[in-house]
Amino acid sequence: MSRQPYIRPMSTTTWYMRNGRYKVYVLRELTSFLVMFYSFLTIFGLAALAASPERWNAFLASQQSTAMIIFHGLALLYFLFFQTFPWFKLAPKAMPVQVGEKKLPDSYIIIGHYVAWAVVSIFIFWLVGVI
């Protein structure tokens, strides 16, 4: 009888390619790089705002370039598909709502989150003058 523990062979570079859930996990974790990018972008924007009106206007002009608009749009879609939508699907497990003896169906909680998201988004768009 061997006293050596069984060690499952695993590739250190492609372990996540074997299972679809692992791929989604890695893609979700890659959003941390986007969070880091937007954190630095905010710091650079605040530094430009503190420096002078000319630097602030140059910063705003750089954000209005076609490449940055496309990047921000793709980042928004990436966040929606790998953070927002899974979070809303998880909401019924995080906060089950009980009405009397019955639990509210999961679909009601998910739809409620989407409706609240739409209402808050419309309010923000109205507040900044988009609509």
Secondary structure as UniProt FT lines:
FT   HELIX           15..17
FT   HELIX           20..29
FT   HELIX           31..51
FT   HELIX           53..63
FT   HELIX           66..79
FT   HELIX           80..84
FT   HELIX           85..94
FT   STRAND          98..99
FT   TURN            100..101
FT   STRAND          102..103
FT   HELIX           106..128
//
